[in-house]
Amino acid sequence: MPEMSETVALEAVPVSKGWEDKAARITTITPVLARVGKRNQLLVKLVTEDGLTGWGESGLSGRERAVSAAVDHFAAFLEGQDSRKIGRIWQECYRSQYFEGGRVLTAAISAIDIALHDVLGKRLGVPVYQLLGGRQRDVIPTFASTMGQDRQELLEHTHKLIHAGWDCVRIYPSNFDRGEVYSPRTSLPEIADDLKAMREAIGHTVTLGIDLHHRLSVAEAASFCNMLPSGTLDFLEEPIRSEAPDAYAVLRGMTDIPFAVGEEFSSKWQAAPFLEKGLTQFMRLDICNIGGFTEAMKVAGWSERFYVDLMPHNPLGPVCTAATVHLAAATPNFSWLETRQSPVENLGFHDTGIFPEQVQLEGPVYVVPDSPGLGVEVDEDAITKQDPTHVEAPHLRRPDGSVTNW
Ligand SMILES: [Mg+2]
């Protein structure tokens, strides 16, 4: 043992490199801009020296070119590294620019991290969930959404979904998107009446939620909650923006409706106050935004500690769906995974021909794939046949001309 006053040069410590494997080194990491259905996605293709290919997806739809540039930055120092050092690679990407974190960077990290898990699963010949502790459930339950144009259609859609086996239905009110003007005072009473009619029609055995797309102020959100008799809603998704946890704390004290928040979180640090202060009752993390499997598993564990179930965000493509299915398979505290393919809605992300192999929805559940990796194949020729011209999300305004969230 050295004396306390002595220092030991790090170079002097013998380090075994025997666990490294040149064949597993990353050869290329390529951002791939793809039109998948109605939106563009930023996929990431990762190839290793021994010819394995992994795919990832970033969740920052609409600003995918910014993520693409971040992936290029990361590729510059990741190529040549051992693809199996997934946790270390996460740390190096997150912290390498000194100015750590932020949604653009973690969307890029997410895609790379998912691709690394895909490759490792293929290398070991196991599905990704085996890398996460193994399966905890047979299938992955989903919730479906309805964007019915009026109350009659909302009720028709809901009955159709229940008949097809869904036990959780979320409405995304269509009066959000009638033109570019959004007026809470016009919209909210109409939605509240729709929800009361839906609850009366379906009883309490079906879980009913609504996504308000963080368009409201605290006062507007509280007002909306007060329009609903207790028990009408089982979850209220994103009534306000999530940058200010203390604002959520104020709203939390004004209503007893459970909240579902988290699709925009880009780290465990953003999720932490929502769990520690009881500000969300469902964790809506998006594995393609929060930092891939590496970060999502940490947030899942932290959610379990607070008896909060995951209800992951999943409105994009088959790579995100597959990654989330593996996450859900390996997580004990899980409720429903968002699906956007159902008898009443299909955003067209799954039937583009780009993904000849992908996770399958059977009735209201996703089947957990047992093939090595994610269980997704990508047809790169099919990507080149699509036109990834930029798609800008709607820019909504209030009746007075000011900006509000889409
Ligand atoms: Mg949402």
Boltz pocket constraint, residues with backbone or C-beta under 6 A from the ligand:
constraints:
  - pocket:
      binder: B
      contacts: [[A, 211], [A, 213], [A, 237], [A, 238], [A, 263]]
      max_distance: 6.0
